Amino acid sequence: MEVGVPEADVSAFRECLSLSWKNPYILRLAFSAGIGGLLFGYDTGVISGALLYIRDDFKDVERKTWLQEAIVSTAIAGAIIGAAVGGWMNDRFGRRKSILLADTLFLVGSVIMAAASSPAILIVGRVFVGLGVGMASMASPLYISETSPTRVRGALVALNSFLITGGQFLSYLINLAFTKAPGTWRWMLGVAALPAVIQSVLMFTLPESPRWLFRKGREEEAKVILRKIYPSSDVESEIQALRDSVALEMKEVASDKISIIKLLKTKTVRRGLCAGMGLQFFQQFTGINTVMYYSPTIVQLAGFASNRTALLLSLITSGLNAFGSIVSIYFIDKTGRKKLALLSLFGCVLSLALLTATFRQTETHSPMISSIETSYFNNTCSDFSKAVNPIEWDCMKCLKAECGFCASGSNKLLPGACLSSNDAPKALCLKDHRAWYTKGCPSKMGWLAIVGLALYIIFFSPGMGTVPWVVNSEIYPLRYRGICGGIASTTCWVSNLVVSQTFLTLTVAIGTAWTFMLFGVVALVGIFFVLIFVPETKGVPMEEVEQMLEERAVNLKFWQRRSAPQKG
């Protein structure tokens, strides 16, 4: 899934690099926990390529779009549960044990998927992996944050986000590597077991988070770890600061329980939740995870028949997404959160408009069906045989009849054959050195769809890929930050589930072009939402953010620096 990058300035990254010789122990802690982010990214990204080959092995999956959506989205449903349970696990048993449990779930899920003999068993494996993803999304960044020096904390937590997008990119490379191997998708899904085992071994040799140890009254154990993390000149002050922080936190928890009703009655929190949840909603409903989960399928819908070609072209989107997460670190503080979100959404509207136009052209100008070409194979599509006016049939009509299109050998855009969509006619078509299509039709405009996808990622990743997470970390009062962040995160996961579960169904029901137009309309509405409901939190003290929410000021001139509210 799409995630954000915490704030970290350039000097913090330089200092982070210097740790490799000053204090490698800190980097060991961060990289060991960060493997959870790599697994998170890998397991959310690998399914996009594996799905192409799962369809080939299980014909039910090929015919039923809801089954393809289920294979993708059950992992997200598992992640929602894993994130919810992971929060409790982190507090009750510690960050380290939570990471180890996530690794176990990754390992079990990977083995089940690799050995799956039916779509149902494959879905069970996806649920296990989803539970691991949800737990890792909570435990890994928390462990890194609590075992890092204050100065480089942002940079090291950002490392987890880099590893997530890096894991997604790695999944596409692994998918490409196994396209020619026997068992293709089984290797793709099973490889995730290896980093899970490596992380488990590493985490067994590492300590628990010092903050969690302080909360459990195990101060001496925590002090030993802190002395390894901080220089001797700072360690005593850091120990005292952590002691005071934990004491204050425990006092607040004991003195006043937070209820949902009280939370919603608090004006600043309610308005902050509106902005935070809204940003997470628009992040997902502009369609980012349809691109990440179904990228090779979208490439095939654009007219590229080969699985390997679809995977290779999908590398572009995954690589740009990883690059965008790095670029955002520079722009998030230089440009500001609100302006960056608006520029990002505006770019998404333009790129989604390009995708809409491209797919509409592809759908309305697909190659015609030739009765002569079709009769050559003796495996005619039954609906085409019964058609009253077969001369009016084109490739799109053939595919909608759940048949396959065998392109002309000399030129893919010339009239081709409409055949039954099973293995025998497919083999005959490929044997005749022709291209076989079951998802999209040949088009001279297909390359524009790749440009549209690339532009979409270029605009989305540095802005809406990051801003919702940063704003949600800043917009809530301190004592409500945990519960409000959890509500916003749940909004993200649930929205992700809805979009991924309905994307393929929408492409069948209303067409790929109108599906992307729907995402574009949502992005357009998102621009007005950000203008009206989201305050600029760049460089603003927490008390001023609360005051902005209290006043509910609408600042349509988002490019102007907001003046500080008058006090008194």
C-alpha positions in Angstrom: 0.0 0.0 0.0 1.0 3.7 -0.5 2.6 5.2 2.6 4.2 8.5 3.6 7.7 9.5 4.7 8.2 11.2 8.1 9.9 14.6 8.2 13.7 14.6 8.1 15.9 17.4 6.9 19.1 17.0 4.8 21.5 17.6 7.7 19.8 14.8 9.6 20.5 12.5 6.7 24.1 13.5 6.6 24.4 12.8 10.3 22.6 9.5 9.8 25.2 8.5 7.3 28.0 9.4 9.7 26.6 6.8 12.2 28.0 4.1 9.9 31.4 4.7 11.5 30.5 6.7 14.7 27.9 4.3 16.1 27.0 1.4 13.8 24.8 -0.2 16.6 22.1 2.4 15.9 22.0 1.6 12.2 21.9 -2.1 13.0 18.8 -1.5 15.1 17.1 0.6 12.4 18.0 -1.7 9.5 17.0 -4.9 11.3 13.5 -3.4 12.2 13.3 -1.8 8.7 13.2 -5.2 7.1 9.6 -5.2 8.3 9.1 -2.2 6.0 10.8 -4.1 3.1 8.4 -7.1 3.7 5.4 -4.7 3.9 6.3 -3.2 0.5 7.2 -6.5 -1.1 4.0 -8.3 -0.1 1.8 -5.4 -1.2 3.6 -5.1 -4.5 4.3 -8.7 -5.6 0.7 -9.6 -6.1 0.4 -7.2 -9.1 2.7 -9.3 -11.2 1.9 -12.7 -9.6 -1.8 -12.2 -10.5 -1.0 -12.4 -14.2 0.3 -15.9 -13.8 -2.3 -17.0 -11.2 -4.9 -16.2 -13.8 -3.2 -18.6 -16.2 -3.0 -21.5 -13.7 -6.5 -21.1 -12.2 -9.2 -20.6 -14.9 -11.8 -19.5 -12.3 -9.5 -16.6 -11.4 -9.2 -15.7 -15.1 -13.0 -15.7 -15.6 -14.1 -14.0 -12.3 -12.9 -10.5 -11.6 -14.3 -10.7 -8.1 -11.9 -13.6 -7.4 -8.9 -11.5 -8.6 -10.1 -8.7 -6.4 -10.4 -11.0 -3.5 -6.9 -12.3 -3.9 -5.6 -8.7 -3.7 -7.9 -7.3 -1.1 -8.1 -10.1 1.5 -4.5 -9.1 2.4 -5.7 -5.6 3.0 -8.6 -6.9 5.2 -6.0 -8.8 7.1 -3.8 -5.7 7.4 -6.8 -3.8 9.0 -7.1 -6.5 11.7 -3.3 -6.8 12.0 -2.9 -3.0 12.6 -5.7 -3.0 15.2 -4.3 -6.0 17.1 -0.8 -4.7 16.5 -1.4 -1.6 18.6 -2.5 -3.7 21.6 0.4 -6.1 21.0 2.9 -3.3 20.9 1.7 -2.0 24.3 1.2 -5.4 26.0 4.1 -7.5 24.8 6.6 -5.0 23.4 7.7 -3.8 19.9 10.3 -6.6 19.5 7.9 -9.4 20.1 5.3 -7.8 17.8 7.9 -7.7 15.0 8.8 -11.3 15.6 5.1 -12.3 15.4 4.7 -10.3 12.1 7.7 -12.3 10.7 6.0 -15.5 11.7 2.8 -14.5 9.9 4.8 -13.4 6.8 6.6 -16.8 6.8 3.4 -18.9 7.3 1.6 -16.9 4.7 4.4 -17.1 2.1 4.6 -20.9 2.5 0.8 -21.3 2.2 0.7 -19.2 -1.0 3.6 -20.9 -2.6 2.0 -24.3 -2.0 -1.6 -23.3 -2.8 -3.5 -25.8 -4.8 -6.6 -23.6 -5.2 -7.7 -20.0 -5.1 -9.3 -20.5 -1.7 -6.0 -21.7 -0.1 -4.2 -18.8 -1.8 -6.6 -16.4 -0.2 -5.9 -18.0 3.2 -2.2 -17.3 2.7 -3.0 -13.7 1.7 -4.9 -13.2 4.9 -1.8 -14.4 7.0 0.4 -12.0 5.0 -2.0 -9.2 5.5 -2.0 -9.7 9.3 1.8 -9.5 9.1 1.7 -6.3 7.0 -0.7 -4.7 9.5 1.5 -5.6 12.5 4.7 -4.5 10.7 3.2 -1.2 9.7 2.7 -0.4 13.4 5.7 -2.1 15.1 8.7 -1.4 12.8 8.5 2.4 12.6 7.7 2.6 16.4 10.7 0.4 17.2 13.0 2.5 15.0 11.6 5.8 16.5 12.1 4.6 20.1 15.7 3.3 19.6 17.0 6.3 17.6 18.8 9.4 18.9 16.5 12.5 18.7 18.6 14.2 16.1 18.4 11.5 13.5 15.0 10.0 14.4 13.2 11.4 11.5 15.8 10.2 9.0 15.9 6.7 10.5 12.1 6.4 10.6 12.1 7.6 7.0 14.4 4.7 6.2 11.4 2.4 7.0 9.3 4.3 4.4 12.2 4.0 1.8 12.3 0.3 2.4 8.5 0.0 1.9 8.7 1.7 -1.6 12.0 -0.2 -2.2 10.3 -3.5 -1.3 7.6 -2.7 -3.9 10.3 -2.0 -6.5 12.1 -5.2 -5.5 8.9 -7.2 -5.9 8.7 -6.1 -9.6 12.3 -7.1 -10.2 11.6 -10.5 -8.5 8.5 -10.9 -10.6 10.5 -10.3 -13.8 13.3 -12.7 -12.7 10.8 -15.6 -12.3 8.7 -15.1 -15.5 10.5 -18.0 -17.2 10.9 -20.2 -14.1 8.6 -23.2 -13.6 5.9 -22.3 -11.0 6.4 -18.5 -11.7 3.9 -17.0 -9.2 4.7 -19.6 -6.5 8.3 -18.4 -6.5 7.2 -14.7 -6.6 5.0 -15.1 -3.5 7.3 -17.6 -1.7 10.4 -15.5 -1.8 9.0 -13.3 1.0 9.8 -16.1 3.5 13.6 -15.4 3.2 13.7 -11.8 4.5 11.1 -12.8 7.2 13.6 -15.5 8.4 16.5 -13.1 8.3 14.7 -10.5 10.3 13.6 -13.0 12.9 17.2 -14.1 13.4 18.4 -10.5 13.7 15.6 -9.4 16.1 16.4 -12.3 18.5 19.8 -10.7 19.0 18.5 -7.2 19.6 16.9 -5.5 22.7 13.4 -4.3 23.4 12.6 -0.6 22.9 13.9 1.4 25.9 10.6 3.5 26.1 8.5 0.3 26.5 10.9 -1.0 29.1 10.6 2.3 31.1 6.8 1.9 30.9 7.0 -1.6 32.3 9.3 -0.5 35.2 12.4 -2.2 33.8 14.6 0.9 34.0 18.0 -0.8 34.4 17.5 -2.7 31.1 16.5 0.5 29.4 19.5 2.4 30.7 21.9 -0.2 29.2 20.4 0.2 25.8 20.3 4.1 26.0 24.0 4.1 26.9 24.7 2.2 23.6 22.6 4.7 21.6 23.7 8.1 23.1 27.1 9.6 23.7 28.2 9.6 27.3 27.8 13.4 27.5 24.1 13.1 26.6 23.0 9.8 28.1 22.0 11.0 31.6 19.9 13.9 30.3 18.2 11.5 27.8 17.4 9.0 30.5 15.8 11.7 32.7 13.9 13.1 29.7 12.5 9.6 28.9 11.7 9.0 32.6 9.7 12.3 32.7 8.0 11.7 29.4 6.8 8.2 30.4 5.7 9.4 33.8 3.6 12.2 32.3 2.1 9.8 29.8 1.2 7.3 32.5 -0.3 10.0 34.6 -2.5 11.3 31.8 -3.7 7.8 31.0 -4.6 7.1 34.6 -6.3 10.4 35.3 -8.6 10.7 32.3 -9.8 8.0 29.9 -10.4 9.2 26.4 -13.8 8.3 24.9 -15.0 8.6 21.3 -17.9 10.8 22.5 -15.6 13.2 24.3 -13.2 13.2 21.4 -16.0 14.2 18.9 -17.3 16.9 21.3 -13.9 18.6 21.3 -14.0 21.2 18.5 -10.3 21.2 17.6 -10.1 17.4 17.6 -13.2 17.1 15.5 -12.0 19.5 12.9 -8.5 18.0 12.9 -10.1 14.6 12.3 -12.1 16.0 9.4 -8.8 17.2 7.8 -6.8 14.1 8.7 -9.4 11.5 7.7 -10.4 13.4 4.6 -6.8 13.5 3.4 -6.5 9.7 3.9 -9.8 9.2 2.0 -8.7 11.3 -1.0 -5.2 9.6 -0.9 -6.9 6.3 -1.6 -9.9 7.2 -3.7 -7.8 9.0 -6.3 -6.7 5.5 -7.2 -3.1 5.1 -6.1 -3.3 1.5 -5.0 -5.1 0.4 -8.1 -1.9 1.5 -9.9 0.3 -0.3 -7.3 -1.8 -3.5 -7.1 -3.0 -3.8 -10.7 -0.2 -1.9 -12.6 0.7 -4.8 -15.0 -3.1 -5.5 -15.6 -3.6 -1.8 -16.4 -0.7 -2.1 -18.9 -2.4 -5.1 -20.5 -5.7 -3.2 -20.7 -3.7 -0.5 -22.6 -2.9 -3.1 -25.3 0.3 -4.8 -24.3 -0.4 -8.5 -24.4 2.8 -10.1 -23.0 2.9 -10.7 -19.2 6.7 -10.0 -19.3 6.2 -6.7 -21.2 3.5 -5.7 -18.7 5.8 -6.4 -15.8 8.7 -4.5 -17.4 6.7 -1.4 -18.1 5.2 -1.6 -14.6 8.7 -1.2 -13.2 8.5 2.5 -14.3 5.6 3.2 -11.9 7.2 1.4 -9.0 10.6 3.1 -9.6 9.0 6.5 -9.8 7.1 5.8 -6.6 10.3 5.0 -4.7 12.0 8.1 -6.2 9.0 10.3 -5.3 9.2 9.3 -1.6 12.7 10.6 -1.5 11.9 13.9 -3.3 9.1 14.6 -0.9 11.5 15.0 2.0 13.0 18.0 0.3 9.7 19.6 -0.8 7.5 18.9 2.3 9.2 21.6 4.4 10.3 23.9 1.5 6.9 24.1 -0.2 4.5 23.4 2.7 2.0 20.6 3.2 -1.1 22.3 1.8 0.4 23.7 -1.3 2.2 20.4 -2.1 -1.1 18.5 -1.7 -2.9 20.9 -4.0 -0.1 20.7 -6.7 -0.2 16.9 -6.3 -4.0 16.7 -6.7 -4.0 19.1 -9.7 -1.3 17.0 -11.4 -3.3 13.8 -10.7 -6.4 15.4 -12.3 -4.4 16.1 -15.5 -2.8 12.7 -15.7 -6.1 10.9 -14.9 -7.7 12.9 -17.7 -5.0 11.7 -20.0 -5.6 8.1 -19.0 -9.3 8.5 -19.5 -8.8 9.9 -23.0 -6.3 7.2 -23.9 -8.4 4.3 -22.7 -11.5 5.8 -24.3 -9.7 6.0 -27.7 -8.5 2.4 -27.2 -12.0 1.1 -26.4 -13.7 2.9 -29.4 -11.0 2.3 -32.0 -10.1 -1.4 -31.5 -9.4 -3.7 -34.4 -12.3 -5.3 -36.2 -13.1 -9.0 -36.2 -12.5 -10.8 -39.5 -14.7 -13.9 -40.3 -12.0 -15.2 -42.6 -9.3 -14.9 -39.9 -11.6 -16.5 -37.3 -12.6 -19.5 -39.5 -8.9 -20.2 -40.0 -8.6 -21.5 -36.4 -11.8 -23.5 -36.1 -12.2 -22.4 -32.5 -14.7 -19.6 -33.1 -16.1 -17.7 -30.1 -19.7 -19.1 -29.6 -21.2 -15.6 -29.3 -19.6 -14.5 -32.5 -20.9 -17.5 -34.3 -24.4 -16.6 -33.3 -24.1 -12.9 -34.0 -26.7 -11.4 -36.3 -24.2 -8.8 -37.6 -20.7 -10.3 -37.1 -19.4 -7.5 -39.4 -20.0 -5.0 -36.6 -17.8 -6.9 -34.1 -14.5 -5.5 -33.0 -11.9 -6.6 -30.5 -13.6 -4.9 -27.5 -16.9 -6.7 -28.2 -15.1 -10.0 -28.5 -13.4 -9.5 -25.1 -16.7 -8.5 -23.5 -18.2 -11.8 -24.7 -15.4 -13.4 -22.6 -13.5 -14.6 -25.7 -9.9 -14.0 -26.8 -8.7 -11.8 -29.6 -5.9 -13.3 -31.9 -4.3 -10.3 -33.6 -3.3 -10.3 -37.3 0.2 -11.6 -37.9 1.3 -8.8 -40.2 -0.1 -5.8 -38.2 -1.9 -6.0 -34.8 -4.2 -3.2 -35.8 -5.7 -5.0 -38.8 -8.8 -7.2 -38.4 -8.1 -10.4 -36.3 -9.8 -13.5 -35.0 -12.3 -13.9 -32.2 -11.8 -17.3 -30.6 -12.8 -19.2 -27.4 -10.8 -18.1 -24.5 -9.2 -21.4 -23.5 -5.8 -22.9 -23.8 -6.2 -24.7 -27.2 -7.0 -21.6 -29.4 -4.4 -19.5 -27.4 -1.7 -22.1 -28.2 -2.7 -22.1 -31.9 -2.6 -18.3 -32.0 0.8 -18.1 -30.3 2.1 -20.9 -32.5 1.2 -18.9 -35.5 3.4 -16.0 -34.1 0.5 -13.8 -33.3 -0.4 -11.8 -30.1 -3.2 -13.1 -27.9 -5.4 -10.6 -26.0 -7.9 -11.3 -23.2 -7.7 -8.1 -21.2 -7.2 -5.2 -23.6 -7.0 -4.6 -27.3 -4.1 -3.6 -29.6 -3.8 0.2 -29.9 -1.5 2.7 -31.4 -2.2 4.9 -28.4 -1.1 2.3 -25.8 2.2 4.1 -25.1 0.2 7.2 -23.9 -1.3 5.1 -21.1 2.2 4.4 -19.9 3.0 8.1 -20.0 -0.2 8.8 -18.1 0.6 6.3 -15.4 4.2 7.7 -15.1 2.8 11.3 -14.8 0.3 10.1 -12.2 3.0 8.6 -10.0 5.3 11.7 -10.5 2.5 14.0 -9.3 1.1 11.7 -6.6 4.1 10.3 -4.8 5.9 13.5 -3.5 2.5 15.1 -2.5 -0.5 13.0 -1.7 1.7 10.1 -1.0 3.3 11.9 1.9 1.2 14.9 3.0 -1.7 12.9 4.6 0.8 11.1 6.9 2.7 14.3 7.9 -0.4 16.3 8.5 -1.9 13.5 10.7 1.3 13.5 12.8 1.0 17.3 13.4 -2.7 18.3 13.5 -4.0 16.7 16.7 -3.4 17.8 20.3 -0.7 15.6 22.0 -3.0 13.6 24.3 -5.4 12.7 21.4 -2.7 12.0 18.8 -2.6 8.2 19.3 -6.3 7.6 19.0 -6.8 10.1 16.2 -3.8 8.8 14.3 -5.3 5.3 14.7 -8.7 6.5 13.4 -7.1 8.2 10.4 -4.9 5.1 9.7 -8.0 2.9 9.8 -9.7 5.2 7.3 -6.7 4.7 5.0 -6.8 0.9 5.2 -10.6 0.7 4.8 -10.6 3.1 1.8 -7.7 1.0 0.3 -9.8 -2.1 0.7 -12.9 -0.6 -1.0 -10.9 0.7 -4.0 -8.9 -2.5 -4.5 -11.9 -4.7 -4.1 -14.0 -2.7 -6.7 -11.4 -1.6 -9.4 -11.6 -4.6 -11.8 -15.4 -4.8 -11.3 -15.7 -1.1 -12.3 -13.5 -1.7 -15.4 -15.9 -4.5 -16.5 -19.1 -2.6 -15.6 -18.3 0.9 -16.9 -15.0 0.5 -18.8 -11.4 1.4 -17.9 -11.8 4.9 -19.3 -14.7 5.9 -17.1 -13.1 4.2 -14.1 -10.1 6.5 -14.4 -12.4 9.5 -15.0 -14.2 8.6 -11.7 -10.8 8.8 -9.9 -10.1 12.1 -11.6 -13.4 13.6 -10.4 -12.5 12.5 -6.8 -9.1 14.2 -7.2 -10.9 17.4 -8.4 -13.2 17.3 -5.3 -10.1 16.7 -3.2 -8.6 20.0 -4.4 -11.6 21.9 -2.9 -11.5 19.8 0.2 -7.8 20.7 0.9 -8.5 24.4 0.2 -11.4 24.6 2.6 -10.6 22.1 5.4 -6.9 21.5 5.6 -4.7 24.1 7.5 -1.1 24.7 6.6 0.9 23.2 9.5 4.4 23.9 8.1 6.5 25.4 10.9 3.4 26.2 13.0 3.6 25.5 16.8 1.0 23.0 18.1 -1.0 25.6 20.0 -1.4 27.7 16.8 -2.6 24.7 14.9 -5.2 24.2 17.5 -6.1 27.9 17.3 -6.5 27.7 13.5 -8.8 24.7 13.9 -10.8 26.6 16.6 -11.3 29.6 14.3 -12.0 27.4 11.3 -10.4 30.0 9.0 -10.7 29.2 5.3 -7.6 30.4 3.5 -8.3 30.1 -0.2 -5.1 32.1 -1.0 -3.0 29.0 -0.1 0.2 30.4 -1.7 0.4 33.3 0.9 2.0 32.8 4.3 -0.7 32.8 6.9 -0.2 35.4 9.5 -0.1 34.4 13.1 -3.4 34.8 15.0 -3.7 37.7 17.4 -3.3 36.7 21.0 -5.2 38.0 23.9 
